[in-house]
Amino acid sequence: MSSKQPPVPKQNQSNKGPGAAAGASRPPHKPVSTKTGK
C-alpha cells in the first residue's frame, strides 16, 4: 500500500495540514512564534 502512494505527495499533504499551518504559516507571519514552538 505504501508503494502505491509515494512519500512526496504524502509529505506535501502533511505540510499543508497542521505542519504547514503551524510551521510555514507562522515563520512568514511571526518568526517569534516559530521559536516558541507554536
N, C-alpha and C positions, 0 to 999 in steps of 0.2 A: 504493500500500500504506500509506503514511504517513497518507493522508487517512482510511483506514478506522479506524485506531486513533488517537484524539485524544491530544494530549500530556498531557492531565490525568491519565488513568488510568496512562499510561506513567510519568509523574513520580512518581505515588503508589507504584508498584511499586519504582521506583529508591530512593525514600526508605525503603521498608520493607526493602529489601535491605541492602547494605553501607553505603550512605549513612546510613540511619536508625540502624543498629546502632552506627555509629561516630560519628554526629553527634547524633541525637536521644536515643539511649540513653545517651550519655556526658554531655552537659550536665546533665541532671537527676540523674545518679548522681555524676559527678565533673566539675565545671566546670573544674578544673585540666587534666584530660585533654584537653578541647577546645582549650585554649590550646596544649598540647603538639603538637596536630595528630594525636593518636592517636584 
